Amino acid sequence: MQINYTICFIKKNNQLLMLYRTKNPNQHKWNGVGGKIEKGEDIRLSIIRETLEETGLSIRNPIYKGIVSWNQSGGMHVFFATQFSGELSASVEGPLEWKEISWVKNSNDVVSNIPIFIDHILSSDGPVEYSFQYDEKGNIVSHKVLKLYETLANL
């Protein structure tokens, strides 16, 4: 399984910074911020770089929360951050907004898998893999939570 992407959920008070995707994947849906890991790049440095590029915010001490994978063929490393500096700036990826956590958990305008795993991201629990299976139309067929060492043994 290739894990070529990172995503971060940045929390301020009772809100998460969300990006409204203007292109695929997940076009016209709200998502966390992140992107592709560059060749040879450390995943923690990747999410710091991607967050700065997409938001203008410099995150400090991002917490590794695990992996979100799809159809055993791809995935992204997930981070959570509460410490940041800088000013929010426009993103070429789409508009950015601080959204109430309750809205993120319940909105149909959010990427469909986020309400399933966001409570874990916001908790103090250690890293896990959220493994999703999608049908050909992109609908979630099933999902399960795996201990991360099970995932790493299969890479």
Secondary structure as GFF3:
##gff-version 3
##sequence-region A 1 155
A	DSSP	beta_strand	2	12	.	.	.	ID=ss1
A	DSSP	beta_strand	15	20	.	.	.	ID=ss2
A	DSSP	beta_strand	30	31	.	.	.	ID=ss3
A	DSSP	beta_strand	33	36	.	.	.	ID=ss4
A	DSSP	alpha_helix	43	55	.	.	.	ID=ss5
A	DSSP	beta_strand	58	60	.	.	.	ID=ss6
A	DSSP	beta_strand	63	70	.	.	.	ID=ss7
A	DSSP	beta_strand	74	81	.	.	.	ID=ss8
A	DSSP	beta_strand	83	85	.	.	.	ID=ss9
A	DSSP	beta_strand	96	100	.	.	.	ID=ss10
A	DSSP	alpha_helix	101	106	.	.	.	ID=ss11
A	DSSP	alpha_helix	114	122	.	.	.	ID=ss12
A	DSSP	beta_strand	128	134	.	.	.	ID=ss13
A	DSSP	beta_strand	140	147	.	.	.	ID=ss14
A	DSSP	alpha_helix	148	153	.	.	.	ID=ss15
###
